[in-house]
């Protein structure tokens, strides 16, 4: 039996949630799996559908962490467990066991100044695990720079489930929403500084001169939402930018599938960094190429000049010229076809084999 300890798990939405769920589901095909996850409203209906055990722990954040650790420590004493897989170094902080521990690292959660108190906590926890699983080569490099033992780190990219056929009614709805707007750019992410929505909108003002029917679809929510909407009005781009929030995953996927370029030229903002960018792979599955940023792990998810482009997310001219290069002569079609083929390597049935090799 393997334990999976996670703070993020469906039905809550998000990249980390999808990663931990996909890993648990795929691992359960070969091993007994028990998941210890944080409480989430309306979780019971979701949990009852799974073929592995899920235990939920609620309460105030810090007390929840202690309570969860107590339950796991008790479970370890009474049950035969081969190993533990954790989503985050904090999930292992109060776990007391000599069982093999494996910890996933993603980017920003390990990006603390070397020698700081948080950095020392990270190093202390990760020095007591068997393997550290980085989501990209970039995250591995970042961990080494911050003092993590290089010999313990392996790179396993996050997996994705093969996409299902999209509902024709929803596809029709999307087409009626977008009408004759083309080319179509899309970003699906939180609205925060790191994702560079602001620079994309500014580049759009110039692209509009060349492509008057261009549209930029923004799906998500976050602290920058009102600032972005204000910028759109100031630049007279209300007809070119569409905001979507709290939509179904089916509608989100239909919007991606009907777009031409997935745009997320991420930057490093303070200590926050894009460790991998599963959204690039999710778009690629629909034959949509991506524009990613050079700061972070996008290079593991995008093959530059083959499945999309990597640019400098801090450089407005570079974002503009990269998008223009992808749009000119509809080059996004060729890049999108390549991206669809490349996405096959990220299917969970292939990714889980890397976990199995290292667990053994």
C-alpha positions in Angstrom: 0.0 0.0 0.0 1.1 3.6 -0.8 -0.2 6.6 1.0 -0.7 9.9 -0.9 -0.7 12.9 1.3 -2.0 16.1 -0.3 -3.4 19.5 0.5 -5.0 19.9 -2.9 -7.4 17.4 -4.3 -10.7 17.3 -6.4 -13.5 18.3 -6.4 -11.5 21.5 -5.8 -10.3 22.8 -9.2 -6.6 23.5 -10.1 -3.5 22.1 -11.7 -2.2 20.6 -8.4 -5.5 19.0 -7.7 -5.6 17.4 -11.2 -2.0 16.2 -10.7 -2.6 14.5 -7.4 -5.9 13.0 -8.5 -4.4 11.7 -11.7 -1.4 10.2 -9.8 -3.7 8.5 -7.3 -6.0 7.1 -9.9 -3.2 5.7 -12.1 -1.3 4.3 -9.1 -4.5 2.5 -7.9 -4.4 0.3 -11.0 -1.2 -1.4 -9.7 -1.2 -0.7 -5.9 -3.4 -0.3 -2.9 -3.8 3.5 -2.5 -5.0 5.5 0.4 -5.3 9.3 0.1 -5.2 11.8 3.0 -6.6 15.0 1.7 -7.8 18.3 3.0 -11.6 18.7 3.5 -13.5 20.3 0.6 -17.2 21.1 0.5 -19.3 18.5 -1.4 -16.4 16.0 -1.5 -18.5 13.0 -0.7 -20.1 12.5 -4.1 -16.7 12.8 -5.7 -15.0 10.4 -3.2 -17.6 7.7 -3.5 -16.9 7.3 -7.2 -13.3 6.5 -6.7 -11.9 3.0 -6.3 -9.4 4.0 -3.6 -9.8 5.2 -0.1 -9.9 9.0 0.6 -9.8 10.4 4.1 -10.6 14.1 4.5 -9.3 16.3 7.3 -10.9 19.7 8.0 -10.4 22.6 10.4 -8.3 25.7 10.7 -5.2 25.5 8.5 -2.4 24.9 11.1 -4.5 22.7 13.3 -5.6 20.7 10.3 -2.0 20.1 9.4 -1.3 18.7 12.9 -4.5 16.7 13.0 -3.7 15.2 9.6 -0.2 14.2 10.6 -1.5 12.6 13.8 -4.0 10.5 11.8 -1.3 9.5 9.3 1.2 8.6 12.0 -1.4 6.4 13.7 -2.3 4.7 10.4 1.4 4.0 9.7 1.7 2.2 13.1 -1.3 -0.1 12.4 -0.9 -0.8 8.7 1.7 -2.2 6.3 2.7 0.7 4.1 5.4 0.5 1.4 5.9 4.2 0.9 4.4 7.7 1.1 4.0 10.2 -1.7 3.5 13.9 -0.7 2.4 16.8 -2.8 4.5 19.4 -0.9 7.3 19.4 1.7 4.9 20.9 4.3 2.8 17.8 4.0 5.7 15.7 5.5 6.7 18.2 8.2 5.1 16.3 11.1 5.2 12.8 9.7 7.2 10.4 11.8 8.2 7.2 10.0 11.1 5.3 8.6 9.0 4.3 5.5 10.2 5.4 2.1 9.0 9.0 1.4 8.8 10.7 -2.0 8.1 14.4 -2.2 6.9 16.3 -5.3 8.4 19.8 -5.9 6.8 22.3 -8.3 8.7 25.6 -8.2 7.6 28.5 -6.0 7.2 26.5 -2.8 10.9 25.8 -2.7 12.0 29.2 -4.0 13.1 30.8 -0.7 16.4 32.7 -0.1 19.2 30.4 0.7 19.8 30.4 4.4 16.4 31.8 5.3 14.3 30.0 8.0 11.9 28.7 5.4 14.8 27.5 3.2 16.2 25.6 6.2 12.8 23.9 6.8 12.7 22.9 3.1 16.2 21.4 3.2 15.5 19.6 6.5 12.4 17.9 5.2 13.8 17.0 1.8 17.0 15.6 3.2 14.9 12.9 4.9 13.1 11.7 1.8 14.1 8.9 -0.5 13.4 10.7 -3.8 12.5 14.3 -4.7 10.3 14.4 -7.8 10.7 17.7 -9.7 8.0 18.6 -12.2 10.6 20.0 -14.7 14.3 20.4 -15.4 13.9 24.1 -14.4 12.5 23.1 -11.0 15.3 20.6 -10.5 17.8 23.4 -11.2 16.0 25.8 -8.9 16.1 23.2 -6.1 19.8 22.6 -6.5 20.5 26.4 -6.4 18.5 26.6 -3.2 20.6 23.8 -1.5 18.6 20.7 -2.1 20.7 17.5 -2.5 21.0 17.0 -6.3 21.5 13.2 -6.0 18.0 12.8 -4.6 16.2 14.7 -7.4 14.6 13.1 -10.4 12.4 14.8 -13.0 9.0 13.4 -13.8 6.7 15.8 -15.7 3.0 15.9 -14.6 0.6 13.7 -16.5 -2.7 14.4 -18.3 -5.7 12.2 -19.0 -6.5 11.8 -22.7 -9.1 14.3 -23.7 -12.7 13.2 -24.2 -14.8 14.0 -27.2 -16.4 17.4 -26.7 -20.1 18.0 -26.5 -21.4 19.2 -29.9 -23.9 21.5 -28.2 -21.2 23.3 -26.2 -18.9 23.5 -29.3 -21.8 25.1 -31.1 -22.4 27.6 -28.2 -18.7 28.6 -28.3 -18.8 29.1 -32.1 -21.8 31.4 -31.7 -20.0 33.3 -28.9 -16.8 33.8 -31.0 -18.6 34.1 -34.4 -16.2 35.5 -37.0 -13.5 36.5 -34.5 -10.1 35.3 -35.6 -7.2 34.6 -34.8 -8.2 33.4 -31.4 -5.8 33.7 -28.4 -6.6 32.1 -25.0 -5.2 32.0 -21.5 -6.6 29.7 -18.8 -5.1 30.6 -15.4 -5.3 32.7 -12.3 -5.2 36.4 -13.0 -1.9 37.3 -11.3 1.2 39.2 -12.2 3.2 36.1 -13.0 1.0 35.0 -15.9 1.6 38.3 -17.9 -2.0 38.9 -19.0 -1.2 42.6 -18.9 1.6 42.4 -21.4 -0.5 40.2 -23.7 -3.3 42.8 -23.7 -0.8 45.5 -24.5 0.6 43.5 -27.4 -3.0 42.9 -28.5 -3.4 46.7 -29.1 -0.8 46.5 -31.8 -1.9 43.1 -33.2 -5.4 44.6 -33.6 -4.0 47.0 -36.3 -2.9 44.0 -38.4 -5.6 41.6 -37.4 -8.8 43.6 -36.8 -10.9 40.5 -35.9 -8.5 39.2 -33.3 -9.9 38.0 -30.0 -8.2 37.2 -26.6 -10.2 34.9 -24.3 -9.3 35.1 -20.6 -10.6 32.2 -18.4 -10.0 32.5 -14.7 -10.1 34.7 -11.6 -7.7 36.4 -9.3 -6.4 39.6 -7.7 -5.5 41.2 -11.0 -9.0 40.8 -12.6 -10.2 44.4 -12.1 -6.9 45.9 -13.1 -7.0 43.9 -16.4 -10.6 44.9 -17.1 -9.6 48.5 -16.5 -6.6 48.2 -18.9 -8.9 46.7 -21.6 -11.2 49.7 -21.4 -8.3 52.2 -21.4 -6.8 50.6 -24.6 -10.2 50.4 -26.3 -10.1 46.6 -26.6 -13.5 45.7 -25.1 -14.5 44.1 -28.4 -11.2 42.1 -28.5 -11.0 40.7 -25.0 -13.5 38.3 -23.5 -13.5 37.3 -19.8 -14.9 34.0 -18.5 -15.2 33.0 -14.8 -16.7 30.1 -12.9 -17.4 28.1 -16.0 -17.7 24.3 -16.4 -14.7 22.3 -17.5 -16.6 21.3 -20.6 -17.0 25.0 -21.7 -13.4 25.7 -20.8 -12.2 22.8 -22.9 -14.5 23.8 -25.8 -13.0 27.4 -25.7 -9.5 26.0 -25.8 -10.3 23.6 -28.7 -11.8 26.5 -30.7 -8.8 28.7 -30.1 -5.6 29.1 -32.3 -2.9 29.9 -29.7 -2.6 29.3 -26.0 -0.8 32.3 -24.5 0.9 32.3 -21.1 4.3 34.0 -21.3 5.0 33.6 -17.5 7.6 35.5 -15.6 9.2 35.3 -12.2 7.3 37.6 -9.8 8.9 37.9 -6.4 9.4 34.2 -5.4 6.5 33.0 -7.6 7.5 31.0 -10.7 5.9 28.6 -13.2 7.5 25.3 -12.4 6.0 23.5 -15.4 2.7 24.7 -16.8 0.4 21.7 -17.3 -2.0 24.1 -19.1 0.4 24.1 -22.2 0.0 20.3 -22.4 -3.8 20.5 -22.0 -4.0 22.9 -24.8 -1.7 20.8 -27.0 -4.0 17.9 -26.7 -6.6 19.9 -28.7 -4.0 20.8 -31.3 -3.4 24.3 -29.9 0.2 25.5 -29.8 1.4 27.7 -26.9 3.4 30.8 -26.3 5.3 30.3 -23.0 7.8 32.3 -21.0 11.5 31.6 -20.8 11.4 32.0 -17.0 10.2 28.7 -15.5 9.6 25.2 -16.7 7.7 25.9 -20.0 10.6 24.4 -21.9 9.6 21.0 -20.7 6.0 21.4 -22.0 6.8 23.4 -25.2 9.4 22.5 -27.9 10.5 25.9 -29.1 9.7 26.5 -32.8 8.1 23.1 -33.1 5.1 22.9 -30.7 5.0 26.6 -30.0 7.3 29.4 -29.0 9.2 30.4 -25.9 9.6 34.2 -25.4 10.7 36.7 -22.8 7.5 37.4 -20.8 9.0 40.7 -19.5 9.6 42.0 -23.1 6.5 43.4 -24.7 8.1 43.5 -28.1 9.1 39.9 -27.8 5.6 38.9 -26.9 4.2 40.8 -29.9 6.7 39.5 -32.4 6.3 35.9 -31.2 2.5 36.1 -31.5 2.8 37.7 -34.9 5.2 34.9 -36.0 2.6 32.3 -35.0 -0.3 34.1 -36.6 1.4 35.0 -39.9 0.4 32.5 -42.7 -1.5 30.6 -40.0 1.7 28.9 -38.7 -0.2 28.0 -35.6 -1.8 25.1 -37.6 1.5 23.4 -38.2 2.7 24.1 -34.6 -0.7 22.8 -33.3 -0.4 19.5 -35.2 3.1 19.0 -33.7 1.8 19.9 -30.3 -0.9 17.3 -30.4 1.6 14.6 -31.2 4.0 15.8 -28.5 1.2 15.8 -25.9 1.0 12.0 -26.1 4.2 11.6 -24.1 2.4 13.2 -21.1 -0.5 10.7 -20.9 -0.7 9.2 -17.4 -0.2 5.6 -18.6 3.3 6.7 -19.7 4.1 9.0 -16.8 3.1 6.5 -14.1 5.7 4.1 -15.4 8.4 6.6 -14.3 6.9 6.6 -10.8 6.8 2.8 -10.6 10.4 2.6 -11.7 11.5 4.9 -8.9 9.2 3.6 -6.2 10.8 0.2 -6.7 
